[in-house]
Amino acid sequence: MHSPDLPLVPRGTGADQVLAGYLHTQAAGFLRSLRLHRESGADTAGAEEAARALRRAARRISGALHTYRSLLEPGWADQLRAELAWLSGLLALEHACTSRLARLLDALARLSGAGPVPQARNEGTAAHEGTAANAANETAAAPVPDAKAGVRGAGARGALTVGAARAGALLERQLTLGRTRAHSAALQALGSSRFHAVADAVALLASEVPLTAAAAVPADLLDLHADAAQERLLDAVAVLPLARAAHPYNAEALVHGLANAPAGEAQDTPWHHVRLLLRLHRYAQEVRIMAPGTDPLLTVAARALDRHRDAAEAASAAAAAARTPRIAPATAYALGVLHADQRHEVEAARFAFHQVWQEVSHGPAESRGSRTVAAP
């Protein structure tokens, strides 16, 4: 899945040099982001941007340690990778609560009619114009709707409007509390001896990488490790129900999401696993080309899976809020509609991933490596 537009590592370069250079670069970025985070002070926006850069560097270091573990001291690599995963996950909690609250409140405003309705998804301007023309013709030819049906629809919208305000207030209380706790936990962690040990290990990594004798090989052999990461990704994608996801509005994510919590999580888990493996594959490509950035199609696929994760977690937050004791029926109704809306967003993200994965699957042979992906 290497893009032919991206340069490969120059011939004659050793694998140890390439891997060490990549880790040096990411470690320097980690330390620079840490310094910016400490200097941000009361600048909330600056602190958030520094935390994102810190997580970005931590993920890339951890990904390289995972993919190229056999070229590094295993004990050191495993310990540092676990500590970086702890730090990245802890720093991500506050941002996740903030973005989840904004997502749910925007969805509530859209569903209740209090906010602007977004444009429908379309393939392009021409397709959009054709759809609009067909819709206009169908509307002109359609019979006048039943008055009772209109009253029922207005009643449902009215019930949603009444419950949306209370549902939004409930979500804001719960997620703001979660964000506050995450912020406190992050501040406590950044001042802990555990974090200082991680920072010291990364600082050492910026100047010295504990490589093994297995790394003293030509850089071309790094492709073996990157190909192994690609194989794991392809095996995980093969398990996904892509044939089902190829049909928009298939309601699979919604139906499973209405089941009990373990069933819904079990249905989402393979997609989350593919998201993590795709990230590892993209980071392995970055090591191969000695530069940030990967195949644009893989970036689009990764964003689709990020949307899938965000929508699934937002739906879980709505379901958790709906289980709050002694809430009004209108509030529970609004939260149920919100949960269904986010599960539809899960379906949309799966459909988008299927579409871009078809392009990845049918791309040029040299851009996919030795193995192709069978069309569902």
MOCORNOR-V67701 format. One line per field, one symbol per residue. ss: DSSP state (H for helix, E for strand, L for the rest). phi: phi as a letter, one per 20 degrees, with the letter a starting at -180 (. if undefined). A space follows every 50 residues. Layout:
ss=???
phi=???
//
This chain:
ss=LLLLLLLLLLLLLEHHHHHHHHHHHHHHHHHHHHHHHHHLLLLHHHHHHH HHHHHHHHHHHHHHHHHLHHHELHHHHHHHHHHHHHHHHHHHHHHHHHHH HHHHHHHHHHHHLLLLLLLLLLLLHHHHHHHHHHHHHHHHHLLLLLHHHH HHHHHHHHHHHHHHHHHHHHHHHHHHHHHHHHHHHHHHHHLLHHHHHHHH HHHHHLLLLLELHHHLLEHHHHHHHHHHHHHHHHHHHHHLLHHHHLLLLL LHHHHHHLLLHHHHHHHHHHHHHHHHHHHHHHHHHHHHHLLLLLLHHHHH HHHHHHHHHHHHHHHHHHHHHHLLLLLLHHHHHHHHHHHHHHHHHHHHHH HHHHHHHHHHHLLLHHHHLLLLLLLL
phi=.fffeefefgfneffffffffffgffffffffffffffefleffffffff fffffffffffffffffdgfedfgfffffffffffgffffffffffffff fffffffffffenecfeffffbfrffffffffffffffffefffffffff ffffffffffffffffffffffffffffffffffffffffdeffffffff ffffffcbdfedffeecgfgffffffffffffffffffefefffffefle mffffffeffggfffffegfffffgfffffffffffffelafocggffff ffffffffffffffffffffffeffmefgfffffffffffffffffffff fffgfffffffdffgfednfdddfff
//
